[in-house]
């Protein structure tokens, strides 16, 4: 049995199929960890989501910002955008089953025995592992419960920038969700900056990758994350692993075997 962590697929189903063939994935004995953004921007969102649903007993996926955007559009909390490529899902006869499964995926996943934590974008620098899990479960309960329409109606936005335990309601949900699904850079006080999407060489001098922010709380597990394709899989830290290697932008789709730490990559 092997466990493979894979970065953002974003509807690139052909590349996903070739990567699964390259690692000889067997759903009867192996497991996939998917770092979110299963769909959107690529050409085959429906095929990707259907495969994940069909193999759901062998797959653990965390929610990414594109996955949440699909749910918002499907529930009429947001309009379909020009760059969106998931109309096939919205028109599918099995959309209810697919969206129900997607909605019930977590924001945070940990396997104590393997020593890994997986999120889509990152873990706030001031949050311990225990706090991150607690806050993730708080918002997951909202997404999966009766407050879901309120969550979606207030999900979009870059504010607030600073965390406070006093945050409440939709503002609190938005901040927690932004950290797990959109965060890249933070300032020296651990305030999140959601405006920058490029690589580290061009980043503002007074901003830090979330995992290099001063006084970040250390998490003993290795953290796996996607979202930041411009890193091209490089963080400079053995316990911080970037899985998104930009397949949808013409680069590579990557899988990391968690037991052996061996990478397998295929070209887009």
C-alpha positions in Angstrom: 0.0 0.0 0.0 1.2 3.5 -0.9 -0.1 7.0 -0.3 0.4 9.6 -3.0 -0.1 13.4 -2.5 -1.0 15.2 -5.7 -1.2 19.0 -6.3 -3.9 21.0 -8.0 -5.4 19.1 -10.9 -7.8 21.9 -12.0 -9.6 19.8 -14.5 -6.5 18.5 -16.3 -7.9 15.0 -16.4 -5.7 13.6 -19.2 -2.5 14.6 -17.2 -4.1 13.1 -14.1 -4.8 9.8 -15.8 -1.2 9.7 -17.1 0.2 10.4 -13.6 -1.9 7.7 -12.1 -0.6 5.3 -14.7 3.0 6.4 -14.0 2.6 5.6 -10.2 0.7 2.5 -11.0 -2.1 3.6 -8.7 -4.3 0.8 -7.5 -7.5 2.0 -5.7 -7.9 -1.4 -4.1 -4.7 -0.9 -2.0 -3.3 2.6 -2.5 -4.6 6.0 -1.4 -4.6 9.4 -3.0 -4.3 12.7 -1.1 -5.5 15.6 -3.3 -4.5 19.1 -2.3 -7.7 20.8 -3.6 -8.6 22.7 -6.7 -9.8 19.6 -8.4 -11.6 21.6 -11.0 -11.6 24.8 -13.1 -9.3 26.4 -15.6 -8.5 23.1 -17.2 -10.6 21.4 -20.0 -12.1 18.4 -18.2 -13.6 19.4 -14.8 -16.5 17.0 -15.0 -14.3 14.0 -15.8 -12.0 14.9 -13.0 -14.7 15.3 -10.4 -16.5 12.1 -11.6 -13.3 10.1 -11.2 -12.7 11.4 -7.7 -16.3 10.7 -6.7 -16.1 7.1 -8.2 -12.9 6.4 -6.3 -13.9 8.3 -3.2 -13.2 5.4 -0.9 -9.5 5.7 -1.9 -9.3 9.4 -2.0 -8.9 12.2 0.6 -9.3 15.7 -0.9 -9.2 19.0 0.8 -11.2 22.0 -0.4 -9.5 24.6 -2.5 -10.7 28.1 -3.5 -11.8 26.9 -7.0 -13.8 24.0 -5.4 -15.6 26.5 -3.2 -16.2 28.8 -6.1 -17.9 26.0 -8.0 -20.1 25.4 -5.0 -20.9 29.1 -4.8 -21.9 29.3 -8.5 -23.9 26.1 -8.2 -25.9 27.5 -5.3 -26.4 30.9 -7.1 -24.3 32.8 -4.6 -21.9 34.0 -7.4 -22.1 34.3 -11.1 -20.2 32.1 -13.5 -17.1 33.9 -14.7 -15.5 34.2 -18.1 -12.4 32.1 -17.0 -14.5 29.4 -15.4 -14.5 26.0 -17.1 -16.9 23.9 -15.0 -20.1 24.5 -17.0 -20.0 20.7 -17.8 -20.4 20.0 -14.1 -23.3 22.4 -13.7 -25.1 20.7 -16.6 -24.4 17.1 -15.6 -27.2 14.8 -14.7 -25.2 13.6 -11.7 -24.3 17.1 -10.5 -26.1 16.7 -7.2 -24.1 13.6 -6.1 -20.8 15.2 -7.3 -21.4 18.6 -5.5 -22.7 16.8 -2.3 -19.4 14.9 -2.1 -17.3 17.9 -2.9 -19.1 20.0 -0.2 -18.3 17.3 2.4 -14.6 17.4 1.9 -12.5 18.9 4.7 -10.3 22.0 4.8 -7.6 20.2 6.8 -6.4 16.6 6.8 -3.9 14.9 9.1 -2.5 11.4 9.3 -0.7 11.0 12.6 0.9 7.7 11.7 2.4 9.1 8.5 3.3 12.4 10.1 1.7 14.7 7.4 -0.9 17.4 7.4 -2.5 18.6 4.1 -4.3 21.9 3.4 -4.9 23.7 0.1 -3.0 27.0 0.7 -1.4 27.0 4.1 -1.8 27.2 7.9 -1.8 30.6 9.5 1.6 31.3 11.2 0.0 32.0 14.6 -2.0 28.8 14.7 -0.9 25.6 16.3 -1.8 22.3 14.8 -4.5 21.9 17.4 -5.9 25.3 16.7 -5.8 24.9 12.9 -7.7 21.6 13.2 -10.3 23.2 15.5 -10.9 26.2 13.2 -11.1 24.0 10.1 -13.7 21.8 11.8 -15.6 24.9 12.8 -15.9 26.1 9.2 -16.5 22.6 7.8 -19.5 22.3 10.0 -20.9 25.6 8.6 -20.2 24.5 5.0 -21.9 21.2 5.6 -24.8 22.6 7.6 -27.8 24.9 7.5 -25.6 28.1 7.5 -24.1 27.2 4.1 -26.1 29.8 2.1 -24.9 32.5 4.5 -21.3 31.3 4.3 -21.4 31.4 0.5 -23.0 34.9 0.4 -20.2 36.3 2.5 -17.3 34.1 1.4 -15.6 36.5 -1.1 -13.3 39.2 0.1 -9.8 40.0 1.3 -10.7 41.4 4.7 -10.0 41.2 7.6 -6.2 40.9 7.2 -5.5 40.1 10.9 -6.6 37.2 12.9 -8.4 37.7 16.2 -10.1 35.2 18.4 -12.9 37.8 18.7 -13.9 37.5 15.1 -17.4 36.2 14.7 -20.0 35.0 12.2 -19.4 35.3 8.4 -16.3 37.5 8.9 -14.6 34.8 11.0 -15.6 32.1 8.5 -14.2 34.2 5.7 -10.8 34.7 7.4 -10.4 31.1 8.3 -11.4 30.0 4.8 -9.0 32.5 3.2 -6.1 31.1 5.3 -6.8 27.5 4.3 -7.6 28.1 0.6 -6.1 31.4 -0.6 -3.1 32.5 1.6 0.4 32.9 0.1 2.1 35.9 1.8 1.9 37.4 5.3 3.4 40.6 6.8 5.7 40.5 9.8 2.7 40.6 12.2 1.2 37.5 10.4 -1.4 39.6 8.6 -2.4 37.9 5.4 -1.9 39.6 2.0 -4.1 38.1 -0.6 -3.2 40.4 -3.4 0.0 38.8 -4.7 0.1 35.6 -6.8 3.7 35.6 -8.3 6.9 33.9 -7.3 9.1 34.7 -4.4 11.8 36.6 -6.3 9.3 39.4 -7.2 7.5 39.4 -3.9 7.3 42.7 -1.9 10.3 42.9 0.5 8.1 43.4 3.6 6.1 40.2 2.8 6.9 36.6 3.7 5.7 33.2 2.5 3.3 32.1 5.2 5.7 29.3 6.1 8.6 31.8 6.6 6.7 34.4 8.6 8.6 35.6 11.7 7.6 33.8 14.9 5.5 31.2 13.1 4.4 28.4 15.3 6.2 25.2 14.4 4.1 22.2 13.5 5.8 18.9 14.0 4.2 17.2 11.0 5.3 17.8 7.5 2.8 20.2 5.8 1.6 19.5 2.3 -0.1 22.3 0.3 -1.0 23.3 -3.2 -2.4 26.6 -4.6 0.9 28.4 -5.2 2.0 27.2 -8.7 4.6 30.0 -9.0 6.7 28.2 -6.3 7.1 25.3 -8.8 7.3 22.9 -5.9 10.2 24.7 -4.1 10.0 26.0 -0.5 13.5 25.4 0.7 12.1 23.6 3.8 12.0 19.8 4.0 8.9 19.9 6.3 6.9 22.3 4.0 6.1 20.6 0.7 4.5 22.5 -2.2 2.6 20.1 -4.4 1.2 22.5 -7.1 3.7 22.5 -10.0 1.5 24.3 -12.5 0.0 21.6 -14.6 -2.9 23.8 -15.8 -0.3 26.5 -16.9 1.6 24.0 -19.1 4.1 22.8 -16.6 3.9 19.5 -14.6 1.5 17.4 -12.5 3.3 15.9 -9.5 2.8 13.1 -7.0 4.7 12.5 -3.8 4.8 9.1 -2.3 4.4 9.8 1.4 6.1 6.6 2.6 9.2 6.8 0.4 9.3 10.6 -0.3 9.8 9.8 -4.0 8.4 12.2 -6.6 6.8 11.3 -9.8 6.0 14.0 -12.4 4.5 14.1 -15.8 4.4 17.0 -18.3 1.1 18.8 -18.9 
